[in-house]
Amino acid sequence: MERVLEHLVIIAWNIYIGNTPIKARKALKSLIRIHKPDVIALMEASNLYGELDELGYNVIQLKPRPLRKDNQPGQGNVAILVSPDYVVKEKKALHMLTFWIGPKHGWPQDPRVYRSVKIRHRDDPTARTWMICVAHTPFGMEARAESRVRLISWFRNCKVGQPSILVLDANMGINEFRQSIAKPASAEASGHGIDLEAHKWCELVDEENLGNGISDHPAIKRKYAARRRAE
């Protein structure tokens, strides 16, 4: 069976906005050395913009630019790092429109921006094209409803049969996530606490909590499998 399956390894991590780039790079280098992930999906990464290039991965991240004075920007919150073994065939930004207020400090927040990539292993005629979306859902009824609609729509817009994966800090538990996002998108879901995932047209074959490290969230390593293309 291994010969007819292709595997993809993703490490998803809310790396904590309070960490310095030096600490973040050191932690990420260790994860790369030990686990050799195909994709690293980061949340709360705004302060790491321009600081991740030396890791050897293709960094997909927007420059943080507050839309209103004193707001926390939304564009760079998510960063996707793609192994050089993969070609990035497409990258998209999913711009939300709703401003919201952070629950801990009461800081005004710009609308969230999520990222989506389409990747394929280099020089492999039977490799699959994978769709990956990374999100960090907000608080506030209106903002959460908007994100829910957009993430369901992302799944529905993926090509039928194409392995599609959403990883995120959902700011909700697994039961609510299944009912509000995964089930309406006809996707399977799993996770640890609020660090969740949903997948469609592929199989989650392994999920490992790597511990919090320098963050207040765990890094989660997941291995997915999909049937290879016909030669």
C-alpha positions in Angstrom: 0.0 0.0 0.0 2.9 2.4 0.7 3.8 2.5 -2.9 0.4 3.8 -4.0 0.2 6.4 -1.2 1.9 9.8 -0.9 2.4 11.3 2.5 2.5 15.0 3.7 3.8 16.1 7.1 2.6 19.4 8.5 3.6 21.0 11.8 1.1 23.6 12.9 2.0 25.9 15.7 0.7 29.1 17.3 4.2 30.3 18.1 3.0 33.1 20.5 3.2 36.8 19.5 5.4 37.6 22.5 8.4 35.5 21.3 11.4 37.2 19.8 12.6 36.3 16.3 15.8 34.8 17.7 13.8 32.4 20.0 11.4 31.5 17.2 14.1 30.7 14.7 16.0 28.6 17.2 12.8 26.6 18.0 11.9 26.2 14.4 15.4 25.0 13.4 15.1 22.3 16.0 11.7 21.2 14.7 13.0 21.1 11.2 16.1 19.1 12.1 14.2 16.5 14.1 11.0 16.2 12.2 11.8 17.4 8.6 8.2 18.6 7.9 7.0 19.3 4.4 5.0 22.3 5.7 5.1 24.5 8.8 2.0 26.5 9.5 2.5 29.3 12.0 0.0 31.5 13.8 0.7 34.7 15.8 3.7 35.2 13.5 3.3 39.0 12.8 6.5 40.0 14.5 8.4 37.3 12.5 7.8 38.9 9.2 11.2 39.0 7.3 12.9 36.9 10.0 12.2 33.4 8.7 14.1 33.2 5.4 17.2 31.6 6.8 15.4 28.4 7.7 15.6 27.1 4.1 11.9 27.0 3.5 9.8 29.1 1.1 8.1 31.6 3.4 4.6 32.8 2.5 3.6 35.7 4.7 2.1 39.1 4.2 3.7 42.2 5.6 1.7 43.4 8.7 0.1 46.8 8.0 -2.5 48.1 10.5 -5.7 49.3 8.8 -6.5 51.6 11.6 -4.2 53.5 14.0 -3.3 51.4 17.1 -4.9 48.3 15.8 -3.2 44.9 15.8 -2.7 44.0 12.1 -4.1 40.9 10.6 -2.1 40.3 7.4 1.0 38.7 8.9 -0.6 36.7 11.7 -0.3 33.5 9.5 2.9 32.3 7.9 3.3 29.2 5.8 6.7 27.6 5.4 7.0 25.2 2.5 9.9 22.7 2.1 12.1 23.3 -1.0 11.1 19.7 -2.0 7.8 21.2 -3.0 6.7 23.6 -5.7 4.2 26.3 -4.7 1.8 26.3 -7.6 -0.6 28.9 -6.1 -0.9 31.1 -3.0 -3.9 33.1 -1.9 -4.9 35.4 0.9 -8.4 35.1 2.4 -9.2 38.6 3.7 -11.9 38.9 6.3 -13.7 42.3 6.7 -14.8 42.4 10.3 -12.9 44.4 12.9 -12.9 42.9 16.4 -11.6 43.2 20.0 -9.1 40.9 21.6 -10.4 39.1 24.7 -7.3 39.3 26.9 -6.1 42.9 26.7 -9.1 44.5 24.9 -6.8 45.5 22.0 -8.6 46.5 18.8 -7.9 44.0 16.0 -7.9 44.3 12.2 -9.8 41.7 10.3 -8.1 38.4 10.1 -6.3 37.3 6.9 -5.8 33.6 6.3 -3.5 32.0 3.8 -4.0 29.2 1.3 -1.4 27.4 -0.8 -1.4 24.7 -3.5 1.8 22.6 -3.5 3.2 19.6 -5.3 6.3 17.6 -4.8 9.1 18.4 -7.3 10.1 16.0 -10.0 7.6 13.3 -9.1 5.2 12.4 -12.0 2.7 10.6 -9.6 2.7 13.3 -6.9 -0.5 14.8 -5.7 -1.4 18.5 -5.6 -2.3 19.4 -2.0 -4.4 22.4 -0.9 -3.5 23.8 2.5 -5.2 26.6 4.4 -3.9 28.1 7.7 -6.2 30.2 9.9 -6.4 31.8 13.3 -10.1 32.4 14.0 -11.0 35.6 16.0 -13.4 36.4 18.8 -16.7 38.2 18.5 -19.9 36.8 17.1 -19.8 38.7 13.8 -16.1 38.0 13.1 -16.4 34.4 14.0 -19.4 33.9 11.8 -17.6 35.5 8.9 -14.6 33.2 9.3 -16.8 30.2 9.6 -18.5 31.0 6.2 -15.1 31.7 4.5 -13.4 28.5 5.7 -16.4 26.3 4.7 -16.3 28.1 1.3 -12.6 27.4 1.0 -13.2 23.6 1.3 -16.1 23.8 -1.1 -14.0 25.6 -3.7 -11.3 23.0 -3.6 -11.3 20.7 -6.6 -13.2 17.5 -6.0 -10.8 14.7 -5.0 -7.9 17.0 -4.3 -6.4 16.5 -0.8 -7.4 19.5 1.2 -6.3 20.4 4.7 -7.1 23.2 7.1 -5.0 23.7 10.2 -5.7 26.4 12.7 -5.9 27.9 16.2 -9.7 27.7 16.2 -10.3 29.4 19.5 -13.0 26.8 20.0 -13.2 23.2 21.1 -13.3 20.2 18.8 -17.1 19.6 19.1 -18.0 23.2 18.2 -15.5 23.1 15.3 -16.9 19.9 13.9 -20.4 21.2 14.0 -19.8 24.7 12.8 -17.0 24.2 10.2 -15.9 20.7 9.4 -19.3 19.0 9.1 -20.8 21.7 6.8 -17.6 21.4 4.7 -18.0 17.6 4.6 -14.6 17.3 6.2 -13.1 15.1 9.0 -11.7 16.9 12.0 -9.3 16.3 15.0 -7.1 18.2 17.3 -5.7 19.1 20.7 -7.6 21.7 22.7 -8.2 24.6 20.3 -5.3 23.7 18.0 -7.4 21.8 15.4 -7.5 20.6 11.8 -9.9 19.5 9.2 -9.2 17.4 6.1 -11.0 16.2 3.0 -10.0 13.7 0.2 -7.1 12.5 2.3 -6.5 10.5 5.5 -4.9 11.7 8.7 -2.6 8.8 9.6 -0.7 10.2 12.6 -1.1 13.1 15.0 1.6 14.0 17.6 1.6 16.7 20.2 5.2 18.0 20.3 4.8 20.2 23.4 4.5 23.9 23.9 8.2 24.7 23.8 8.5 28.5 23.8 4.8 29.0 23.2 1.6 28.9 25.1 0.2 26.4 22.5 1.6 23.0 21.5 3.2 22.4 18.1 1.2 19.6 16.5 2.8 17.3 13.9 0.4 15.6 11.5 1.0 13.1 8.8 -1.6 12.8 6.0 -1.9 10.2 3.2 -3.5 10.4 -0.3 -3.5 8.0 -3.2 -1.0 8.8 -5.8 -1.9 9.9 -9.3 -1.8 7.4 -12.2 1.4 7.5 -14.2 
